[in-house]
Amino acid sequence: MDIFIYIIKIFLALPFLILPIGCTQTLYKLIPEHCEVTNINRSLVDMKIGKCYKLSRTELYLNLSFYPRADVLNNDMEQVLITGYQFRSNEYRKGPIEFMMGVCSFFLSKDYDIPHMLSNSNLKCPLRKGVNYYVYKASPNATNMPPLIPEGRWKMQLDFLYLNRYTIFSVEWYGGVEYINIFG
């Protein structure tokens, strides 16, 4: 009888496990902890504001305001390196998430909740030297994230790189992935 119940639970969960990537992800939620803006290269950016605000247990926002000190005309001039670190054995260790994309493609991407996070910003390509760019109330949610990210505590690090080698600044976002118990 126990095996029969187990098989029914698998069949109930199977549609959630084979969702197409373009669908809304509802298996887990992100639990925000804190974030930091680090590694600011003052020769490449004049960072006016780079601060996170925790409004409540479930609300964490990032505010940025900066002036680039060099023009960014296309994807070849600035890239975003996104790396996931999973908390294991009392430290954050590099996990299964790491990829790089051009900053212009990053701004236009429909994935990873980027349209929602950049909805209160004036970021668009090309980025011009001396122009004030801002992002207010940036906060990721899990609905447009890839499915099946392992449960636990995570640090997502976004390194903004100039000419693929000089760090402009980094954003470190700490939080947890918590799966919703569909078997209750």
Backbone as ProteinMPNN parsed JSONL, in Angstrom:
{"seq_chain_A": "MDIFIYIIKIFLALPFLILPIGCTQTLYKLIPEHCEVTNINRSLVDMKIGKCYKLSRTELYLNLSFYPRADVLNNDMEQVLITGYQFRSNEYRKGPIEFMMGVCSFFLSKDYDIPHMLSNSNLKCPLRKGVNYYVYKASPNATNMPPLIPEGRWKMQLDFLYLNRYTIFSVEWYGGVEYINIFG", "coords_chain_A": {"N_chain_A": [[0.817, -1.201, 0.0], [1.988, 1.254, 0.765], [3.827, 1.677, -1.293], [2.123, 2.141, -3.412], [0.953, 4.627, -2.725], [3.253, 6.172, -2.81], [3.888, 6.053, -5.565], [1.659, 7.378, -6.643], [2.13, 9.941, -5.603], [4.463, 10.588, -7.008], [3.479, 10.693, -9.654], [1.77, 12.864, -9.358], [3.615, 14.893, -8.888], [5.182, 14.878, -11.162], [4.34, 16.511, -13.476], [5.165, 19.031, -12.54], [7.911, 18.78, -12.49], [8.786, 18.571, -15.103], [8.43, 20.941, -16.439], [8.363, 23.281, -19.139], [11.095, 25.537, -19.838], [10.262, 28.177, -20.284], [7.978, 28.54, -18.757], [6.171, 29.658, -15.823], [7.76, 29.306, -12.768], [6.926, 27.467, -9.961], [7.739, 25.854, -7.922], [9.515, 26.467, -5.862], [10.478, 29.074, -3.514], [12.16, 32.225, -3.064], [14.008, 33.217, -0.279], [14.866, 36.143, 1.101], [17.975, 37.323, 2.499], [20.294, 39.184, 2.847], [22.073, 41.8, 1.037], [24.925, 43.077, -0.787], [26.918, 45.687, -2.183], [29.929, 45.451, -3.733], [33.513, 45.573, -4.397], [33.97, 47.997, -5.859], [35.159, 49.751, -8.541], [36.641, 52.632, -8.674], [37.843, 53.999, -10.737], [36.431, 53.312, -12.964], [33.737, 53.717, -12.446], [31.553, 56.059, -10.91], [30.148, 55.638, -8.086], [27.272, 56.555, -6.588], [25.096, 55.74, -4.989], [24.82, 52.628, -3.51], [23.278, 50.412, -2.104], [21.563, 48.161, 0.068], [18.295, 47.547, 1.317], [16.446, 46.261, 3.927], [13.227, 45.82, 4.289], [11.327, 44.282, 5.546], [10.857, 40.961, 6.883], [10.514, 39.519, 4.557], [11.053, 41.241, 2.475], [13.502, 42.663, 0.565], [15.489, 45.09, -0.849], [17.481, 46.464, -3.478], [19.2, 49.425, -4.139], [20.675, 51.417, -6.576], [22.788, 53.978, -7.81], [24.652, 55.519, -10.212], [27.454, 56.832, -12.108], [28.857, 56.081, -15.119], [32.319, 55.975, -16.024], [33.259, 55.501, -18.465], [32.247, 54.928, -21.847], [29.808, 52.462, -22.697], [29.154, 50.672, -25.312], [28.275, 48.301, -26.493], [27.723, 44.673, -26.239], [30.284, 43.594, -26.208], [31.865, 45.303, -24.79], [31.096, 45.428, -22.084], [30.362, 42.991, -19.666], [28.338, 40.685, -17.765], [29.027, 38.607, -15.188], [27.616, 35.901, -13.724], [27.453, 34.112, -10.828], [26.759, 31.344, -8.793], [26.849, 30.497, -5.408], [26.703, 27.933, -3.157], [25.744, 27.349, 0.203], [27.623, 25.284, 1.996], [29.074, 23.018, 4.292], [29.723, 24.995, 6.217], [30.539, 27.239, 4.693], [30.368, 29.349, 1.763], [30.312, 27.76, -1.24], [31.331, 27.387, -4.611], [28.711, 26.713, -6.78], [26.432, 24.943, -8.993], [25.769, 26.964, -10.776], [26.811, 29.185, -13.134], [27.443, 31.649, -15.411], [28.006, 33.858, -18.214], [27.078, 36.928, -19.702], [26.57, 39.489, -22.172], [26.203, 42.911, -21.172], [24.244, 44.461, -22.432], [22.547, 42.523, -23.535], [21.795, 41.394, -21.124], [20.252, 43.463, -19.957], [18.051, 43.373, -21.682], [17.048, 40.833, -21.404], [14.523, 38.386, -20.855], [14.548, 36.48, -18.986], [15.208, 35.071, -15.686], [13.939, 36.87, -13.994], [14.663, 39.444, -14.653], [13.319, 41.597, -16.134], [11.403, 42.447, -14.203], [13.089, 43.157, -12.042], [14.475, 45.321, -13.105], [12.519, 47.178, -13.568], [12.152, 49.636, -12.294], [14.125, 51.504, -13.279], [16.602, 53.251, -15.287], [18.22, 51.961, -17.049], [19.692, 51.173, -20.081], [21.062, 50.195, -23.21], [23.061, 52.12, -25.435], [25.328, 52.604, -22.638], [26.242, 55.692, -21.468], [29.099, 57.657, -20.818], [29.336, 59.625, -17.904], [26.589, 59.989, -17.549], [23.822, 59.816, -15.329], [22.791, 56.795, -14.052], [20.291, 54.68, -12.709], [18.897, 52.277, -10.415], [16.154, 51.281, -8.688], [14.662, 49.694, -5.927], [15.241, 46.993, -6.674], [14.646, 43.614, -6.717], [14.828, 40.215, -6.708], [12.511, 37.589, -7.614], [11.224, 34.241, -7.415], [9.672, 33.328, -9.547], [10.413, 33.421, -12.259], [12.743, 32.039, -12.427], [15.196, 29.442, -13.103], [13.983, 26.038, -13.027], [14.281, 23.63, -10.319], [16.564, 24.373, -8.763], [18.91, 23.601, -6.272], [17.783, 23.159, -2.889], [18.392, 25.295, -0.072], [20.833, 27.564, 1.421], [22.064, 30.377, -0.382], [24.46, 32.317, -2.25], [24.318, 34.69, -4.654], [26.359, 36.036, -6.996], [26.941, 38.869, -8.879], [29.08, 40.022, -11.162], [30.069, 42.873, -12.703], [31.759, 43.46, -15.549], [34.316, 45.204, -17.283], [35.443, 45.238, -20.552], [35.794, 42.512, -20.352], [37.608, 41.89, -18.323], [38.185, 43.781, -16.276], [36.867, 44.499, -13.188], [33.972, 46.325, -12.648], [31.97, 46.765, -10.688], [30.545, 44.723, -8.082], [27.682, 42.794, -7.17], [26.447, 41.176, -4.427], [24.163, 38.831, -3.521], [22.413, 37.449, -0.95], [20.568, 34.664, 0.139], [17.891, 32.281, 0.541], [16.76, 29.175, -0.871], [13.707, 27.727, -0.867], [11.716, 24.966, -0.983], [8.321, 24.42, -1.834], [6.036, 22.496, -0.122], [4.307, 20.241, -1.797], [3.022, 17.962, -1.205], [1.965, 18.006, 1.244]], "CA_chain_A": [[0.0, 0.0, 0.0], [2.87, 2.419, 0.817], [4.411, 1.886, -2.618], [1.053, 2.701, -4.234], [0.863, 6.045, -2.372], [4.484, 6.782, -3.312], [3.751, 6.17, -7.02], [0.68, 8.447, -6.883], [2.813, 11.213, -5.34], [5.38, 10.839, -8.128], [2.677, 11.121, -10.807], [1.284, 14.209, -9.084], [4.735, 15.835, -8.959], [5.838, 14.809, -12.469], [4.14, 17.701, -14.326], [5.939, 20.155, -12.025], [9.325, 18.532, -12.721], [9.142, 18.632, -16.522], [7.913, 22.183, -17.004], [9.257, 23.967, -20.074], [11.841, 26.621, -19.219], [9.533, 29.428, -20.421], [6.826, 28.597, -17.86], [6.364, 30.214, -14.502], [8.257, 28.325, -11.825], [6.198, 27.581, -8.701], [8.172, 24.8, -7.011], [10.236, 27.013, -4.718], [10.469, 30.528, -3.349], [13.404, 32.799, -2.582], [13.923, 33.849, 1.036], [15.975, 37.098, 1.122], [18.723, 37.541, 3.734], [20.892, 40.519, 2.715], [22.885, 41.967, -0.165], [26.001, 44.052, -0.662], [27.611, 46.144, -3.387], [31.341, 45.334, -3.38], [34.525, 45.663, -5.457], [33.705, 49.17, -6.699], [36.353, 50.272, -9.197], [36.373, 54.066, -8.777], [38.345, 54.536, -12.01], [35.469, 52.972, -14.018], [32.373, 54.12, -12.087], [31.335, 56.932, -9.763], [28.979, 55.036, -7.424], [26.658, 57.48, -5.636], [24.325, 54.919, -4.046], [24.902, 51.187, -3.716], [22.851, 49.986, -0.781], [20.394, 47.287, 0.197], [17.389, 47.875, 2.404], [15.548, 45.174, 4.314], [12.025, 46.468, 4.817], [10.658, 43.317, 6.417], [11.463, 39.633, 6.793], [10.385, 38.987, 3.197], [11.307, 42.284, 1.477], [14.869, 43.171, 0.511], [15.625, 45.837, -2.088], [18.763, 47.054, -3.825], [19.158, 50.715, -4.821], [21.95, 51.815, -7.174], [22.848, 55.189, -8.605], [26.061, 55.607, -10.592], [27.874, 57.492, -13.336], [29.989, 55.384, -15.739], [33.45, 56.824, -16.424], [33.597, 55.105, -19.84], [31.071, 54.521, -22.629], [29.571, 51.042, -22.976], [28.386, 50.753, -26.548], [27.741, 47.001, -26.919], [27.992, 43.53, -25.367], [31.712, 43.292, -26.141], [32.546, 46.242, -23.894], [30.779, 45.124, -20.689], [29.696, 41.713, -19.46], [27.894, 40.36, -16.414], [29.343, 37.229, -14.792], [26.694, 35.5, -12.659], [27.974, 32.91, -10.198], [26.017, 30.907, -7.621], [27.613, 29.817, -4.364], [25.799, 27.263, -2.224], [26.296, 27.245, 1.554], [27.881, 23.884, 2.371], [30.198, 22.847, 5.221], [29.976, 26.28, 6.875], [31.065, 28.276, 3.809], [29.752, 29.41, 0.444], [31.147, 27.105, -2.239], [30.823, 27.544, -5.97], [27.715, 25.695, -7.087], [26.226, 24.581, -10.399], [25.308, 28.104, -11.561], [27.806, 30.167, -13.548], [27.364, 32.006, -16.822], [28.326, 35.244, -18.528], [26.353, 37.487, -20.836], [26.802, 40.907, -22.394], [25.324, 43.735, -20.354], [23.082, 44.878, -23.227], [21.666, 41.349, -23.555], [21.3, 41.26, -19.754], [19.17, 44.433, -19.778], [16.917, 42.997, -22.53], [16.654, 39.452, -21.146], [13.227, 38.12, -20.222], [14.772, 35.4, -18.024], [15.759, 35.323, -14.35], [13.203, 37.958, -13.362], [15.353, 40.699, -14.95], [12.397, 42.714, -16.415], [10.82, 42.92, -12.945], [14.118, 43.802, -11.226], [14.887, 46.581, -13.719], [11.333, 47.971, -13.911], [12.336, 50.983, -11.738], [15.486, 51.926, -13.628], [16.765, 53.868, -16.604], [19.305, 51.243, -17.703], [19.527, 50.706, -21.448], [22.29, 50.351, -23.997], [24.403, 52.165, -24.839], [25.55, 53.383, -21.414], [27.113, 56.818, -21.819], [29.979, 58.219, -19.796], [28.861, 60.842, -17.263], [25.127, 60.011, -17.388], [23.389, 59.157, -14.099], [21.923, 55.626, -14.189], [19.782, 54.265, -11.408], [18.014, 51.122, -10.235], [15.527, 51.373, -7.381], [13.811, 48.585, -5.478], [15.515, 45.744, -7.385], [14.476, 42.466, -5.83], [14.424, 39.053, -7.504], [11.606, 36.597, -7.053], [11.522, 32.93, -7.983], [8.735, 32.868, -10.561], [11.026, 33.312, -13.58], [14.049, 31.42, -12.249], [15.219, 28.062, -13.605], [13.456, 25.057, -12.072], [15.119, 22.62, -9.676], [17.766, 24.833, -8.066], [18.933, 22.886, -4.986], [17.314, 23.859, -1.7], [19.424, 25.686, 0.879], [21.264, 28.964, 1.413], [22.816, 30.703, -1.589], [24.964, 33.66, -2.556], [24.418, 34.946, -6.087], [27.271, 37.157, -7.212], [26.926, 39.466, -10.212], [30.265, 40.838, -11.4], [29.978, 43.674, -13.921], [33.139, 43.495, -16.045], [34.615, 46.067, -18.427], [36.354, 44.576, -21.486], [35.913, 41.109, -19.946], [38.662, 41.612, -17.347], [38.235, 44.729, -15.17], [35.613, 44.548, -12.438], [33.422, 47.66, -12.419], [31.47, 46.56, -9.334], [29.888, 43.432, -7.875], [26.526, 42.738, -6.279], [26.328, 39.868, -3.779], [22.796, 38.693, -3.019], [22.344, 36.273, -0.091], [19.203, 34.242, 0.411], [17.646, 30.846, 0.57], [15.79, 28.541, -1.759], [12.857, 26.867, -0.045], [10.702, 24.293, -1.795], [6.961, 24.396, -1.319], [5.635, 21.11, 0.047], [3.064, 20.011, -2.528], [2.415, 16.701, -0.745], [1.374, 18.379, 2.514]], "C_chain_A": [[0.862, 1.266, 0.0], [3.477, 2.71, -0.543], [3.38, 2.506, -3.561], [0.91, 4.203, -3.978], [2.081, 6.795, -2.904], [4.399, 7.007, -4.827], [2.749, 7.27, -7.371], [1.322, 9.809, -6.655], [3.776, 11.568, -6.47], [4.605, 11.33, -9.336], [2.087, 12.515, -10.598], [2.39, 15.244, -9.253], [5.352, 15.903, -10.345], [5.572, 16.014, -13.362], [4.949, 18.906, -13.858], [7.426, 20.004, -12.337], [9.733, 18.664, -14.18], [8.544, 19.861, -17.198], [8.871, 22.72, -18.06], [9.896, 25.17, -19.392], [11.062, 27.936, -19.262], [8.368, 29.578, -19.467], [7.19, 29.259, -16.537], [6.707, 29.091, -13.537], [7.541, 28.525, -10.496], [6.624, 26.533, -7.677], [8.851, 25.335, -5.757], [10.076, 28.526, -4.651], [11.834, 30.961, -2.825], [13.155, 33.495, -1.25], [15.099, 34.818, 1.142], [16.645, 37.188, 2.492], [19.333, 38.94, 3.729], [21.655, 40.603, 1.395], [23.899, 43.071, 0.062], [26.479, 44.445, -2.051], [29.087, 46.208, -3.01], [32.225, 45.587, -4.605], [34.295, 46.848, -6.391], [35.032, 49.713, -7.231], [36.106, 51.753, -9.507], [36.921, 54.676, -10.069], [37.375, 54.249, -13.163], [34.047, 53.436, -13.72], [32.409, 55.049, -10.87], [30.032, 56.473, -9.121], [28.462, 56.001, -6.362], [25.889, 56.724, -4.56], [24.522, 53.472, -4.451], [24.57, 50.523, -2.397], [21.619, 49.097, -0.853], [19.602, 47.679, 1.438], [16.483, 46.692, 2.673], [14.351, 45.804, 5.01], [11.253, 45.576, 5.768], [11.367, 41.977, 6.249], [11.471, 39.093, 5.36], [10.682, 40.009, 2.107], [12.72, 42.825, 1.627], [15.056, 43.832, -0.846], [17.035, 46.382, -2.237], [18.513, 48.355, -4.568], [20.563, 51.049, -5.298], [21.767, 53.141, -7.888], [24.318, 55.417, -8.914], [26.239, 56.36, -11.907], [29.022, 56.674, -13.926], [31.081, 56.388, -16.126], [33.958, 56.445, -17.818], [32.298, 54.712, -20.546], [31.02, 53.0, -22.751], [28.615, 51.006, -24.156], [27.723, 49.433, -26.94], [28.131, 45.907, -25.928], [29.472, 43.216, -25.226], [32.441, 44.173, -25.134], [32.271, 45.97, -22.419], [29.987, 43.833, -20.621], [29.268, 41.597, -17.997], [28.209, 38.885, -16.191], [28.476, 36.901, -13.585], [27.155, 34.154, -12.131], [27.145, 32.604, -8.956], [26.926, 30.142, -6.675], [26.614, 29.227, -3.379], [26.493, 27.13, -0.871], [26.389, 25.775, 1.94], [29.105, 23.852, 3.272], [30.665, 24.193, 5.785], [30.66, 27.327, 6.015], [30.31, 28.241, 2.488], [30.743, 28.831, -0.563], [30.487, 27.225, -3.6], [29.915, 26.373, -6.308], [27.565, 25.476, -8.578], [25.827, 25.746, -11.305], [26.482, 29.027, -11.853], [27.648, 30.4, -15.042], [27.655, 33.483, -16.989], [27.491, 35.671, -19.72], [26.708, 38.964, -20.97], [25.787, 41.74, -21.642], [24.097, 44.203, -21.134], [22.072, 43.738, -23.338], [21.034, 41.13, -22.188], [20.119, 42.201, -19.527], [17.911, 44.034, -20.533], [16.362, 41.61, -22.235], [15.294, 39.363, -20.463], [13.352, 37.052, -19.129], [15.218, 35.937, -16.669], [15.15, 36.533, -13.665], [13.837, 39.329, -13.609], [14.375, 41.824, -15.305], [11.774, 43.306, -15.146], [11.857, 43.693, -12.13], [14.522, 45.162, -11.79], [13.706, 47.489, -14.078], [11.42, 49.404, -13.379], [13.764, 51.449, -12.005], [15.477, 52.639, -14.982], [17.907, 53.203, -17.379], [18.901, 50.793, -19.097], [20.834, 50.961, -22.18], [22.068, 51.358, -25.102], [24.411, 52.975, -23.545], [26.579, 54.458, -21.741], [27.873, 57.33, -20.601], [29.358, 59.509, -19.243], [27.361, 60.962, -17.083], [24.773, 59.266, -16.099], [22.425, 58.022, -14.432], [21.515, 55.178, -12.801], [18.963, 52.985, -11.533], [17.465, 51.247, -8.823], [14.627, 50.161, -7.149], [13.991, 47.321, -6.329], [15.443, 44.604, -6.386], [14.026, 41.267, -6.653], [13.337, 38.245, -6.807], [11.776, 35.316, -7.871], [10.676, 32.551, -9.188], [9.344, 32.714, -11.948], [12.459, 32.789, -13.488], [14.014, 30.004, -12.828], [14.644, 27.089, -12.569], [14.569, 24.214, -11.469], [16.471, 23.126, -9.191], [17.766, 24.149, -6.703], [18.52, 23.765, -3.812], [18.488, 24.187, -0.791], [19.727, 27.165, 0.789], [22.203, 29.191, 0.238], [23.361, 32.112, -1.527], [25.042, 33.736, -4.069], [25.279, 36.189, -6.251], [27.205, 37.591, -8.658], [28.129, 40.388, -10.316], [30.076, 41.556, -12.731], [31.4, 43.966, -14.373], [33.256, 44.4, -17.258], [35.7, 45.383, -19.26], [36.73, 43.163, -21.026], [37.033, 40.849, -18.933], [38.707, 42.561, -16.164], [36.878, 44.78, -14.479], [35.204, 46.002, -12.237], [32.853, 47.717, -11.001], [30.793, 45.202, -9.286], [28.679, 43.627, -6.97], [26.454, 41.315, -5.743], [24.969, 39.805, -3.103], [22.708, 37.374, -2.25], [20.882, 35.939, 0.178], [19.091, 32.741, 0.402], [16.66, 30.429, -0.506], [15.023, 27.554, -0.903], [11.761, 26.285, -0.927], [9.371, 24.251, -1.066], [6.528, 22.942, -1.262], [4.275, 20.874, -0.616], [2.359, 18.733, -2.07], [1.764, 16.848, 0.607], [1.147, 17.299, 3.437]], "O_chain_A": [[0.528, 2.242, -0.673], [3.628, 3.875, -0.913], [3.736, 3.313, -4.42], [0.761, 4.974, -4.926], [1.959, 7.919, -3.39], [4.807, 8.063, -5.311], [2.98, 8.023, -8.317], [1.087, 10.738, -7.428], [3.885, 12.736, -6.844], [5.024, 12.288, -9.986], [1.921, 13.267, -11.559], [2.13, 16.356, -9.712], [5.992, 16.901, -10.675], [6.517, 16.513, -13.972], [5.376, 19.719, -14.677], [8.133, 21.007, -12.439], [10.915, 18.851, -14.47], [8.197, 19.827, -18.378], [10.086, 22.62, -17.886], [9.314, 25.755, -18.479], [11.197, 28.744, -18.343], [7.808, 30.67, -19.373], [8.362, 29.395, -16.19], [6.034, 28.061, -13.494], [7.544, 29.63, -9.955], [5.943, 26.344, -6.669], [8.767, 24.714, -4.698], [9.607, 29.166, -5.592], [12.566, 30.173, -2.226], [12.207, 34.267, -1.111], [16.238, 34.367, 1.263], [15.973, 37.137, 3.522], [18.932, 39.792, 4.523], [21.856, 39.593, 0.721], [23.762, 43.89, 0.97], [26.45, 43.638, -2.981], [29.463, 46.927, -2.084], [31.724, 45.789, -5.712], [34.418, 46.7, -7.607], [35.916, 50.085, -6.459], [35.441, 52.083, -10.488], [36.5, 55.766, -10.455], [37.478, 54.868, -14.222], [33.23, 53.541, -14.635], [33.186, 54.851, -9.936], [28.946, 56.864, -9.55], [29.131, 56.24, -5.356], [26.007, 57.023, -3.372], [24.398, 53.136, -5.629], [25.465, 50.118, -1.654], [20.757, 49.261, -1.716], [20.16, 48.083, 2.458], [15.831, 46.177, 1.765], [14.437, 46.258, 6.151], [10.599, 46.06, 6.692], [12.372, 41.887, 5.543], [12.339, 38.299, 4.999], [10.577, 39.685, 0.924], [13.089, 43.37, 2.668], [14.811, 43.209, -1.879], [17.696, 46.716, -1.254], [17.72, 48.4, -5.509], [21.524, 50.976, -4.531], [20.727, 53.398, -8.494], [25.143, 55.499, -8.003], [25.309, 56.501, -12.701], [30.075, 56.575, -13.296], [30.782, 57.519, -16.51], [34.954, 56.99, -18.295], [31.363, 54.222, -19.912], [32.049, 52.339, -22.889], [27.422, 51.275, -24.017], [26.715, 49.439, -27.647], [28.78, 46.17, -24.915], [29.882, 42.629, -24.225], [33.527, 43.819, -24.675], [33.125, 46.25, -21.578], [29.067, 43.606, -21.406], [29.764, 42.307, -17.122], [27.718, 38.02, -16.916], [28.585, 37.548, -12.543], [27.242, 33.178, -12.875], [26.861, 33.498, -8.159], [27.674, 29.256, -7.088], [25.776, 29.943, -2.832], [27.686, 26.834, -0.806], [25.38, 25.111, 2.178], [30.069, 24.582, 3.039], [31.861, 24.481, 5.82], [31.304, 28.228, 6.553], [29.692, 27.236, 2.138], [31.856, 29.333, -0.723], [29.264, 27.173, -3.73], [30.283, 25.209, -6.15], [28.474, 25.789, -9.347], [25.572, 25.535, -12.49], [27.08, 29.587, -10.935], [27.711, 29.463, -15.838], [27.565, 34.261, -16.04], [27.228, 34.883, -20.628], [27.097, 39.609, -19.997], [24.637, 41.33, -21.486], [23.016, 44.33, -20.558], [20.867, 43.969, -23.243], [19.874, 40.728, -22.094], [19.1, 41.793, -18.97], [16.806, 44.325, -20.075], [15.311, 41.245, -22.762], [14.967, 40.174, -19.598], [12.381, 36.755, -18.432], [15.56, 37.112, -16.532], [15.802, 37.156, -12.828], [13.58, 40.272, -12.861], [14.568, 42.94, -14.822], [11.634, 44.523, -15.03], [11.555, 44.756, -11.588], [14.876, 46.062, -11.029], [13.876, 48.462, -14.812], [10.817, 50.305, -13.961], [14.516, 51.749, -11.077], [14.485, 52.626, -15.711], [18.495, 53.82, -18.267], [17.89, 50.113, -19.272], [21.61, 51.839, -21.805], [20.97, 51.432, -25.653], [23.619, 53.901, -23.369], [27.665, 54.155, -22.236], [27.33, 57.416, -19.499], [28.913, 60.371, -20.001], [26.895, 61.949, -16.515], [25.346, 58.217, -15.806], [21.369, 58.251, -15.022], [22.283, 55.279, -11.844], [18.42, 52.66, -12.589], [18.233, 51.312, -7.863], [13.938, 49.683, -8.05], [13.012, 46.655, -6.666], [16.098, 44.628, -5.344], [12.944, 41.299, -7.24], [13.25, 38.219, -5.579], [12.418, 35.335, -8.92], [10.947, 31.522, -9.807], [8.827, 31.934, -12.749], [13.286, 33.062, -14.358], [12.94, 29.434, -13.021], [14.804, 27.299, -11.366], [15.657, 24.099, -12.033], [17.441, 22.369, -9.206], [16.732, 24.116, -6.036], [18.856, 24.947, -3.747], [19.469, 23.444, -0.744], [18.988, 27.929, 0.168], [23.022, 28.337, -0.101], [22.813, 32.985, -0.853], [25.745, 32.947, -4.701], [24.97, 37.253, -5.715], [27.391, 36.779, -9.564], [28.194, 41.414, -9.639], [29.938, 40.913, -13.772], [32.158, 44.636, -13.671], [32.409, 44.373, -18.151], [36.746, 44.999, -18.737], [37.837, 42.687, -21.28], [37.38, 39.691, -18.702], [39.229, 42.18, -15.116], [35.862, 45.07, -15.111], [35.978, 46.812, -11.726], [33.204, 48.597, -10.215], [30.503, 44.604, -10.322], [28.661, 44.513, -6.115], [26.406, 40.358, -6.516], [24.657, 40.613, -2.228], [22.904, 36.304, -2.826], [20.063, 36.828, 0.414], [20.084, 32.026, 0.272], [15.844, 31.221, -0.979], [15.605, 26.658, -0.29], [10.981, 27.017, -1.537], [9.308, 24.071, 0.15], [6.642, 22.226, -2.257], [3.233, 21.25, -0.079], [1.237, 18.452, -2.491], [1.086, 15.934, 1.078], [0.649, 17.523, 4.54]]}, "name": "protein", "num_of_chains": 1, "seq": "MDIFIYIIKIFLALPFLILPIGCTQTLYKLIPEHCEVTNINRSLVDMKIGKCYKLSRTELYLNLSFYPRADVLNNDMEQVLITGYQFRSNEYRKGPIEFMMGVCSFFLSKDYDIPHMLSNSNLKCPLRKGVNYYVYKASPNATNMPPLIPEGRWKMQLDFLYLNRYTIFSVEWYGGVEYINIFG"}
